[in-house]
């Protein structure tokens, strides 16, 4: 799910992105067990136009990984990260 708000028309916007989904891992740290896990993500991002059809996207966020108490150990893994990149509008 993404909610976006344009701050400066056609040049700058901010958004909040929330997502969850299943994964399967073969190797795991001591805090988890191999098998199906779930990843929950919350990002708050901004997009700014840098040149005609070229945009910069900056997206700091939080991620929690666990197996939803289906097996033990399940201590969960939390991480903070920052994603950034450029994208080009194509008509």
N, C-alpha and C positions, 0 to 999 in steps of 0.2 A: 504494500500500500504506500502510495506517495501523495503527499499534500504539498502543493507548490504555491508560492505567492510572488508575483512579479512586483519588484520594488521600483525599478526604473524601467519604463516601457521599452521592450525590445533590447535591453542592455544588461539588466541585472535581476536575478531572482534568487530566492532562498527556498529550501524545501526540507521536509522531514520524511524519512523513509523508514518503515518498519517492516520486518520480514522474519519468517521462521520456516524451517524446513528440515527434513530428515537427511542424514548422511550415513555412510557406512565407513568405518575406519578399521584397518588391519593392524596397525601398530598404534599403541597409545601410551601416554605417560602413566606414572603410578597412580595418578588421581582418577583415572578412568579405566574402563575395560573395553576391549575391542568389540566391535559390533555396531549396531545402529545407535546413532546419537542424533540429537537435535541441536540446531544452531539458531539462536535468537539474535537478531541484529537491530540496532537503532542508530541511524545516521542523521546528522543535520548538515546540510550542504548548501553551497552557494555556487551559482554559475554567473560568470561575467563575460561579456563579449569583449574580445581583445582586438579583433579585426574583422570586418565585414561578416563572414560566415564562420569564423573561428572563435570557439568558446573555451574558457578555462573552467574546470569543475573541481571544487575543493570539497572534501567530504569527511570530516572527522566523525568517529562513531565508537560504539560499544558493542561487543559481541560476547555472548554467553553460550558455552557448549556444555551439554550434559546429556545423560541418557534417560532423563525424566524418571529417575528412581526405578527403572525396570530391572537393573542388575547392580551389584556392588563390586568394586568401589564406584561411587558416583559423587565425587567432591566438586565437580564442575570446574570449568576453566573460563576465566574472564579475561578479556583483552580490550585495550583501547587502541585504536589505529587511526591513521589519516591516509585517505586515498586522494590522489589528484591526477588529473590528466587533461588532455585537450580533445575536443571533438569538433568535427567539421560538418556543417549543415549541407546536406545533399538534397537537391530538389528532384 
